[in-house]
Amino acid sequence: MAAVVKISAFYPGDADAVFAEALRFEELEEAMRGLAAYEGGPTGEVKEGDAYSIDVTFWGVFKNKGHVIHVEKVDRANRVIQSREHNASVRRWDHNLSVQPDGDRVRWTDSIVVDAGWRTPFAARFAAFVYRRRHRHRRALEIRKQMTPAR
């Protein structure tokens, strides 16, 4: 059974500027520095329809070869990115990223549907850890986490 991990982080600033940063793969690499290194990722902005096969090494030791990322949707007007991802251990890692104004702040929401078979509970906890860590690295003002079974 799949799980849904939702991480909401709040930032000062302008939603369009925050979303522009989210479009840059280098921003992801910077947010993951010290935890993961990427080989084969794009340079510049991600674009709708792009697909990548990336090797990810966690903590300099655990290598996950062939993590496939398909950028299904980039909606600049609504500040949304949707990707479909998978690898040998995780059959489904659907990531919806949304950046929206929220009062005098900006709310960046990562919603991830994870299906890794019997490993799903572990993969979902790992997803929550990784996305919270990214937002701490980005110096979010506040971070909220929610985990639920997928319906």
KEKE-3310 file (N, C-alpha, C; in steps of 0.2 Angstrom, whole numbers, plus 5000, padded with zeros to 4 digits):
npx = (5004:5003:5009:5006:5016:5017:5025:5026:5033:5038:5042:5050:5047:5045:5033:5034:5048:5053:5048:5055:5068:5065:5064:5077:5088:5101:5098:5092:5102:5111:5103:5103:5116:5129:5121:5117:5123:5123:5123:5122:5111:5101:5106:5103:5086:5073:5062:5046:5041:5054:5066:5076:5089:5096:5110:5111:5120:5120:5125:5138:5140:5130:5124:5112:5107:5101:5090:5075:5068:5054:5049:5033:5025:5026:5020:5020:5012:5004:5013:5018:5026:5026:5032:5036:5043:5054:5063:5075:5071:5060:5044:5035:5036:5029:5030:5023:5026:5022:5022:5015:5008:5005:4998:5009:5019:5027:5022:5029:5025:5028:5022:5021:5019:5022:5027:5033:5032:5033:5042:5037:5033:5045:5052:5043:5045:5058:5057:5050:5060:5070:5064:5061:5073:5079:5072:5075:5089:5087:5083:5070:5056:5046:5041:5031:5024:5015:5009:5001:4991:4989:4975)
npy = (4994:5011:5027:5043:5057:5073:5088:5104:5120:5136:5152:5168:5181:5182:5173:5170:5171:5162:5150:5150:5147:5134:5128:5125:5113:5113:5119:5110:5100:5108:5109:5096:5094:5086:5075:5069:5065:5068:5061:5064:5072:5086:5102:5119:5125:5113:5106:5104:5087:5083:5069:5060:5049:5046:5044:5042:5045:5042:5049:5047:5033:5024:5019:5023:5017:5023:5030:5036:5051:5058:5073:5078:5089:5106:5120:5136:5147:5144:5140:5126:5110:5094:5078:5061:5047:5034:5019:5005:5000:5007:5008:5018:5035:5049:5065:5081:5097:5113:5130:5143:5159:5164:5173:5184:5177:5163:5148:5132:5117:5100:5086:5069:5054:5038:5022:5007:4994:4981:4989:5001:5009:5012:5019:5030:5036:5039:5048:5059:5063:5067:5078:5087:5089:5096:5108:5113:5116:5125:5135:5137:5146:5139:5122:5109:5092:5079:5062:5050:5035:5031:5034)
npz = (5000:4996:5003:5008:5009:5016:5016:5022:5020:5026:5020:5020:5008:4990:4981:4967:4965:4975:4969:4956:4961:4965:4953:4948:4947:4952:4964:4972:4973:4981:4993:4997:5000:5009:5013:5001:4985:4967:4951:4934:4933:4928:4921:4925:4923:4927:4915:4908:4903:4902:4906:4917:4921:4936:4946:4963:4978:4995:5010:5006:5004:5002:4987:4975:4960:4944:4947:4941:4935:4929:4923:4923:4923:4922:4929:4927:4929:4940:4949:4950:4951:4944:4946:4941:4948:4950:4955:4957:4970:4974:4967:4965:4966:4967:4965:4970:4969:4976:4976:4985:4989:5006:5016:5023:5020:5011:5006:5003:4997:4997:4991:4992:4985:4989:4985:4989:4990:5002:5009:5010:5022:5028:5017:5016:5028:5026:5016:5022:5031:5022:5015:5025:5030:5018:5018:5031:5028:5018:5026:5031:5039:5046:5047:5043:5045:5037:5037:5028:5024:5007:4997)
capx = (5000:5006:5009:5007:5020:5016:5029:5024:5038:5036:5048:5049:5049:5040:5031:5037:5055:5054:5047:5061:5073:5063:5065:5084:5091:5106:5095:5091:5109:5113:5099:5105:5123:5131:5117:5116:5127:5119:5126:5117:5106:5101:5109:5098:5079:5069:5057:5041:5043:5061:5067:5083:5091:5101:5113:5111:5124:5118:5130:5145:5141:5124:5122:5105:5108:5096:5083:5072:5064:5051:5045:5027:5021:5028:5015:5023:5007:5001:5019:5017:5030:5024:5036:5034:5049:5055:5070:5074:5068:5054:5041:5032:5038:5026:5031:5020:5029:5018:5024:5010:5008:5002:4998:5015:5024:5027:5021:5032:5022:5030:5017:5025:5015:5027:5025:5039:5030:5033:5047:5034:5033:5052:5053:5039:5049:5064:5055:5049:5066:5074:5061:5061:5080:5080:5069:5080:5095:5085:5081:5063:5054:5042:5041:5025:5024:5010:5010:4995:4991:4986:4968)
capy = (5000:5017:5032:5050:5062:5080:5093:5111:5124:5143:5156:5175:5183:5182:5166:5169:5171:5155:5145:5151:5143:5127:5125:5124:5106:5114:5121:5103:5098:5112:5108:5090:5093:5082:5069:5065:5067:5066:5060:5063:5077:5092:5109:5124:5123:5108:5107:5099:5082:5080:5063:5059:5043:5049:5040:5046:5042:5044:5049:5045:5026:5020:5021:5021:5018:5023:5034:5039:5056:5061:5079:5077:5095:5112:5125:5142:5152:5141:5138:5119:5105:5087:5073:5054:5045:5027:5016:4997:4999:5011:5008:5024:5041:5054:5072:5087:5103:5119:5136:5148:5165:5162:5179:5188:5172:5159:5141:5128:5111:5094:5080:5063:5047:5033:5015:5003:4987:4980:4994:5008:5013:5015:5024:5036:5040:5042:5054:5064:5065:5070:5084:5091:5091:5101:5114:5116:5118:5132:5140:5138:5149:5134:5116:5105:5086:5074:5056:5046:5030:5033:5031)
capz = (5000:4996:5008:5006:5014:5014:5020:5020:5023:5025:5019:5018:5001:4985:4978:4961:4966:4978:4963:4952:4964:4965:4946:4947:4949:4957:4971:4975:4975:4987:4998:4999:5001:5015:5013:4995:4979:4961:4945:4929:4934:4923:4923:4924:4925:4924:4910:4907:4898:4903:4909:4919:4925:4940:4952:4970:4983:5001:5015:5003:5004:4999:4980:4972:4953:4940:4949:4935:4936:4923:4924:4920:4922:4925:4928:4930:4932:4946:4953:4952:4947:4946:4943:4942:4949:4952:4955:4958:4976:4974:4961:4963:4970:4963:4969:4968:4972:4975:4980:4985:4994:5012:5020:5022:5019:5005:5008:4998:4999:4994:4992:4989:4985:4989:4985:4989:4992:5010:5012:5010:5028:5028:5012:5018:5034:5023:5012:5027:5034:5017:5013:5030:5030:5013:5020:5036:5025:5015:5032:5032:5045:5049:5043:5045:5042:5038:5033:5029:5019:5001:4996)
cpx = (5004:5005:5010:5011:5019:5020:5027:5029:5036:5042:5046:5050:5043:5039:5034:5045:5057:5053:5052:5066:5071:5064:5072:5086:5097:5104:5094:5097:5112:5110:5101:5112:5125:5127:5117:5120:5123:5124:5121:5111:5106:5104:5103:5091:5077:5064:5052:5042:5050:5061:5074:5084:5097:5104:5114:5115:5122:5124:5137:5145:5136:5122:5116:5106:5102:5089:5081:5067:5061:5047:5039:5024:5025:5023:5017:5018:5004:5007:5018:5022:5027:5029:5034:5041:5049:5062:5069:5071:5061:5050:5037:5034:5035:5027:5027:5023:5024:5021:5018:5011:5003:5002:5004:5021:5023:5026:5024:5029:5025:5025:5020:5020:5021:5024:5031:5038:5030:5038:5043:5034:5040:5054:5049:5043:5055:5063:5054:5055:5070:5071:5061:5069:5082:5077:5073:5086:5093:5083:5074:5061:5050:5042:5035:5025:5018:5011:5003:4995:4987:4979:4967)
cpy = (5006:5022:5038:5054:5069:5084:5100:5115:5131:5147:5163:5176:5182:5175:5165:5167:5164:5150:5145:5147:5136:5124:5123:5117:5108:5116:5115:5100:5101:5110:5101:5089:5090:5076:5065:5069:5064:5066:5059:5068:5083:5098:5114:5122:5117:5110:5102:5094:5079:5074:5062:5052:5045:5044:5044:5042:5045:5043:5046:5037:5022:5023:5018:5022:5019:5025:5038:5045:5059:5067:5080:5084:5101:5118:5132:5147:5150:5139:5130:5115:5098:5082:5066:5051:5037:5024:5008:4996:5002:5011:5014:5030:5047:5060:5078:5092:5109:5124:5141:5153:5162:5168:5183:5183:5168:5152:5136:5121:5105:5089:5075:5057:5042:5026:5011:4996:4987:4985:5001:5012:5016:5020:5030:5040:5043:5049:5060:5067:5069:5077:5089:5094:5097:5108:5117:5119:5125:5137:5142:5141:5143:5128:5111:5098:5082:5068:5052:5040:5033:5030:5029)
cpz = (5000:5002:5005:5011:5011:5019:5017:5024:5022:5025:5018:5011:4996:4982:4972:4961:4970:4973:4958:4954:4964:4958:4944:4950:4954:4964:4975:4977:4981:4993:5001:5001:5008:5016:5007:4989:4973:4955:4940:4929:4929:4926:4921:4926:4923:4920:4909:4901:4898:4907:4911:4922:4929:4945:4958:4975:4990:5006:5012:5002:5000:4992:4977:4964:4949:4943:4943:4937:4929:4925:4920:4918:4926:4923:4931:4933:4938:4951:4955:4948:4949:4942:4945:4943:4951:4952:4956:4965:4977:4968:4959:4968:4966:4968:4966:4972:4970:4979:4979:4990:5000:5017:5018:5021:5012:5008:5002:5001:4994:4996:4988:4990:4984:4989:4984:4991:5000:5013:5012:5016:5029:5023:5013:5023:5031:5019:5016:5029:5028:5015:5019:5031:5024:5015:5026:5033:5021:5020:5032:5039:5049:5045:5047:5041:5043:5034:5034:5023:5013:5000:4989)
residu = (MET:ALA:ALA:VAL:VAL:LYS:ILE:SER:ALA:PHE:TYR:PRO:GLY:ASP:ALA:ASP:ALA:VAL:PHE:ALA:GLU:ALA:LEU:ARG:PHE:GLU:GLU:LEU:GLU:GLU:ALA:MET:ARG:GLY:LEU:ALA:ALA:TYR:GLU:GLY:GLY:PRO:THR:GLY:GLU:VAL:LYS:GLU:GLY:ASP:ALA:TYR:SER:ILE:ASP:VAL:THR:PHE:TRP:GLY:VAL:PHE:LYS:ASN:LYS:GLY:HIS:VAL:ILE:HIS:VAL:GLU:LYS:VAL:ASP:ARG:ALA:ASN:ARG:VAL:ILE:GLN:SER:ARG:GLU:HIS:ASN:ALA:SER:VAL:ARG:ARG:TRP:ASP:HIS:ASN:LEU:SER:VAL:GLN:PRO:ASP:GLY:ASP:ARG:VAL:ARG:TRP:THR:ASP:SER:ILE:VAL:VAL:ASP:ALA:GLY:TRP:ARG:THR:PRO:PHE:ALA:ALA:ARG:PHE:ALA:ALA:PHE:VAL:TYR:ARG:ARG:ARG:HIS:ARG:HIS:ARG:ARG:ALA:LEU:GLU:ILE:ARG:LYS:GLN:MET:THR:PRO:ALA:ARG)
# end
